[in-house]
Each structure stands twice: as structure tokens, then as C-alpha cells.
Amino acid sequence: MKIAVTSLGQDLDSEMDPKFGRAAYILIVDTETLEFESLDNSENVNSFKGAGVQAAAMVGNNGAKVLLTGHCGPKAFETLDKVGVKVVNDVMGNVRKAVQNFDYDKATFAQGPDAEPYS
């Protein structure tokens, strides 16, 4: 399964970025092989508005079924829900460990956003 993980760096040994829409990078990781693609999210980091929606679209367009992140705002959450991506909030630490510890059957998926809109 492909999952998306917010990251401060471009590889699996990076620390997770606690933000979703304004994360430095979003890694799309295959949970079985640990093969990954690093998506540069710099265009959204400094955008005036719409960062979460644009990042959510990017995640959906890259085939991820789940997002592991620290926090996800309301517009991003709504967009992720529309494209069929489930969200797991409050994930911290190393990207590789987060992916290796992820268990779809035991995951607690968010029922809504856990962050305020960026202003």
C-alpha cells in the first residue's frame, strides 16, 4: 500500500514534519518494499492560502491511501476525504519508523481535522 508521510527531509531517515499543508516534503512510501518518492512541497510552504488543499491533491494524485502527519487542517482534511485518503494525526519521529510501525488494521484514523486553518 502507498502511504504519504510529511517530512522535513527527502529520505526515510528524515524526521517527520508536524505540519501537513506546509510540510517541507511529502514522501509517498510503499509499505511493503519501502520504496519511496519524495515530493517537494516548497510551493505550498510559503503560499498565501490553499496550501493544505494543494498538498492534499498532490497526495491523492500520487496514489496514497493513507496520510501520516502531525496535524491536518479542515480544508486539507475535507480534500483528502474526497480523494479517499485516510488521515492519521499525531504521528511524530522518524519517517522510516513511522512507516514500519503503521498497521492499517490497528490505526486510529482521524474523524476530522485537528488543526485550525492557517491564517
Order of alpha helices (4+ residues) and beta strands (2+ residues): beta-beta-beta-alpha-alpha-beta-alpha-beta-alpha
